[in-house]
């Protein structure tokens, strides 16, 4: 029987801070030590590595929400410094180190071993069809060490949900930059102030906002219309719905146990103490 959507969404909130230690200082330093020029070289090398030496056009399509040309500034250049296999190993090792550092004593608790096991069962059970990045990650070996295993499971669950989110955006006709505009508006920010897109040329960003305005999703002042807010809510609901099959392998009690076990881990992982 499918799990309630609220619990599926709660799993997203708990998995996110665990998976995203990958984008923190410890992994960044590890990639810089390999000859990466900046943070984004390491980001693309690590995150795209499960796709192999895919061209920038493919990585752009799979990642979905980067502006045209952004991926190509890093791929394939990074593959001249590190192989995908090396990037996968460095990413796993440094992400586990970053997570362990944040978790402190929690890292060696029996509860973490149990949570890592439950999360991994879910993470390797979801359908791969149409989920290119998740499928690439699923092809990798699952780490034995519990902290690394938990990070790996969180990353699988995050990218499985992300692949589904992209499908939901496609179904609603929202492009990559448009998705950032909707996110900014949902946070009460103007599109041009949102971190992921504020650097884009003004005319380029304005054209995207104008397109959304033409569809009745953005008002004259650059905020949400009622239709825009409802569209964003539908996309989020569909994203949760598409993420749900990962948890079908767990019983209701097991999912409750996983959520309860992840609460203190996610809270510790969220603390920025690098």
Secondary structure as UniProt FT lines:
FT   HELIX           5..19
FT   HELIX           20..23
FT   HELIX           25..32
FT   TURN            33..35
FT   HELIX           39..48
FT   HELIX           49..51
FT   HELIX           56..63
FT   TURN            68..70
FT   HELIX           71..73
FT   TURN            74..76
FT   HELIX           77..80
FT   HELIX           84..103
FT   HELIX           104..108
FT   HELIX           110..123
FT   TURN            124..125
FT   TURN            129..130
FT   HELIX           132..138
FT   HELIX           146..171
FT   TURN            172..173
FT   HELIX           176..186
FT   TURN            187..188
FT   HELIX           191..193
FT   TURN            195..199
FT   HELIX           202..214
FT   TURN            215..216
FT   TURN            220..221
FT   HELIX           226..243
FT   HELIX           244..247
FT   TURN            248..249
FT   HELIX           252..270
//
